[in-house]
Amino acid sequence: MKVKELMDTNFLKVYPDYTVEEVSELMYKKKRYSSPVVDEHDKLVGWINAIDLLILNDEDKKKEIKEFMHDIDRVIILNENDEAREAVIKIVKYKVVSIPVVNNEGKVVGIVRNCDITKTLAKLYDIPVYKLFKTLQEQLRGITWEELMEAAAIVTKQTTGEEITPEEYERRIKDATFGKAIWACGGLEKFFAGLIRIGEVALARKVAKKRGM
Amino acid sequence: MKVKELMDTNFLKVYPDYTVEEVSELMYKKKRYSSPVVDEHDKLVGWINAIDLLILNDEDKKKEIKEFMHDIDRVIILNENDEAREAVIKIVKYKVVSIPVVNNEGKVVGIVRNCDITKTLAKLYDIPVYKLFKTLQEQLRGITWEELMEAAAIVTKQTTGEEITPEEYERRIKDATFGKAIWACGGLEKFFAGLIRIGEVALARKVAKKRGM
């Protein structure tokens, strides 16, 4: 995933000759805590944070925004072709709310916002864990859903000591998300290990049943 | 995970009788875009966003903050015992930068910030994919690391048509994170399916080898 797939292209931008008052009004109306300052060709020339303008008095507010903007050298920037991961790293490292995105010509083409990153990252956590069991069943050809749930109940008993029926297990995973499951298991690796173990037990029981017949 | 494990307890708070000027100075100095307004018992009585103060003139700045704060009824709040997931949902839904956290008595005990959520969510994506292959190998007792890499190369050839040596495959997963891997596979379920398939192939080859001996 690239930064350009993550950025918001509907963003506030201001020009260096706007007054502080004008910029403040725009930020307030659009509910933006920061804004890129661009020249007539949309090239990034500076960056404004709402809190920097907070401390200005009425006289300062008549002045041009370029007097108070952060210099381009000190602005955190992303290129639209950067990996989305780069945006996450910068948001966490610099504790910023949003980052301007430029193209190869230095033009501002979007803004990456922390809330959009959160939304994207959270999607993985919200995947129903049920889907992963379905994947496991499809992959282990010949194993029925009931056999998989029986194996899951057996593995639960072996690992946690908890007595659970296959039906109860099914109900439990129907309500669970991937995020909840890895938290309950004590981490991604342990969740994985459990799932693989369930697959193994299901296969072993199948083989034993066939031999017994 | 609970909200209390995610929140920042080192936060700015202001009192209703502080002037706008005082609050603005504090926000600027502490680099905070928002702040809870609390009474003498630390109970939440309102909320202040930096952008709301941006449009105030010098005269307004002498007034008390309580005149300009958001009323408690309209503030997004979390309880310290809420699930961390609740914080993620609210940050995404309301597109806010931070949310005050109260205890059961209504006292403000922390602030959940978007950047802290991003940090927490991003950890899952950064797990080395190598670790998951190690988990798979440990789970499939009797399969060596080399056998697992051989199986991985075979599955890669089968699914993508790409010719890759087991050594190349190993190098590739050594550099990859979980986030990168699920992106490359086209989703979590597909990544899972691939991993299970590799385990199956490794086991099948082991059985075939034994029979051949």
Interface residues (C-beta under 8 A of the other chain):
Chain A: M1 S24 E25 M27 Y28 K31 R32 Y33 A50 I51 D52 L53 L54 I55 N57 D58 R85 V88 I91 V92 K95 V96 V97 R113 N114 C115 I117 T118 K119 L121 A122 L124 Y125 I127 K131 L132 K134 T135 L136 E138 Q139 L140 T177 F178 G179 K180 I182 W183 L188 E189 F192 A193 L195 I196 R197 G199 E200
Chain B: M1 S24 E25 M27 Y28 K31 R32 Y33 A50 I51 D52 L53 L54 I55 N57 D58 R85 V88 I91 V92 K95 V96 V97 R113 N114 C115 I117 T118 K119 L121 A122 L124 Y125 I127 K131 L132 K134 T135 L136 E138 Q139 L140 T177 F178 G179 K180 I182 W183 L188 E189 F192 A193 L195 I196 R197 G199 E200
